[in-house]
Amino acid sequence: MSVYEKQIGALGGGQFDLGQFKGKATLVVNVASKCGLTPQYAELEKLHERFADRGFSVIGVPCNQFGGQEPGSDEEIATFCSTTYGVTFPMTEKVDVNGDERHPLYEELTATSDAEGKAGDIQWNFEKFLISPEGEVVARFRPMTAPDDAEVVKAVEAALPA
């Protein structure tokens, strides 16, 4: 099953249609507003803007499982992201990415190995998954890999639709 066929809610309510990203490359990132890695929002937005016209989008997935670093309501999260970092990329509802309540999207994503061959649980906020235009996970980047890291940019460029 394609990642784009999974069901997830939108930040602020309603359904977030992952299917709208079929034919595009996407970078799915579990995000948090009160984390030492939160400044990655700025780099994610730059990456999103850089490749948006070539069939690419970042998708932010708020998660409060790591040190309670995403405690806000949907409205608080949206306001923080837009006013602090100018975020324009789409955001989903807040979900669990690990454990018994892990969202089905993350059931599929976490089955993918990183560059060291390790799959499984999300390590921390800002773990990144690159999805091909066909909806397959093609790369996994751990939280400390910055969105503007050459490895991420090269992978995004390779995944862009022809």
Summary of the structure (lengths in Angstrom):
residues: 162
radius of gyration: 14.1
end to end distance: 22.2
largest distance: 40.4
contacts: 514
relative contact order: 0.23
helix: 31%
strand: 20%
